[in-house]
């Protein structure tokens, strides 16, 4: 299945700590009630991430010395894990930037998902879990509902969950 891009934000401070380059991918199977962007569920939306678009995105990332990192969101980047993994690897190899990834999947379930688990090894911070409108909390940093966690990964495994106690906020 092809990977398609619905939005690119070359500099944003809304998708993680610091100034980040965000790429939003098409496709999501979670269909959370209250989702902020249901148009993103359609895997055929947006623009095909072909060689040209990949190169344009990578070049923009490399050319901006102000970037603190890259964020992948959607939709759900892990909707199409095989193609996402290829792009993730290229971003890491080419830029070395810190990578955040938003997903509706729960970290513990990803560990037992042979198609998606390999992606964890190229992600530094995973924001996990579906949006639950009954747990909506507008004041949370970088996520919508209280069940979602900002998980620091090391070698594809949880290091710690971001919290004020850990000095993350
Ligand atoms: S995982 Fe995110 S994009 Fe997908 S339905 Fe839930 S809130 Fe929307």
Boltz pocket constraint, residues with backbone or C-beta under 6 A from the ligand:
constraints:
  - pocket:
      binder: B
      contacts: [[A, 28], [A, 29], [A, 30], [A, 31], [A, 32], [A, 35], [A, 36], [A, 37], [A, 38], [A, 40], [A, 74], [A, 75], [A, 76], [A, 103], [A, 104], [A, 129], [A, 130], [A, 131]]
      max_distance: 6.0
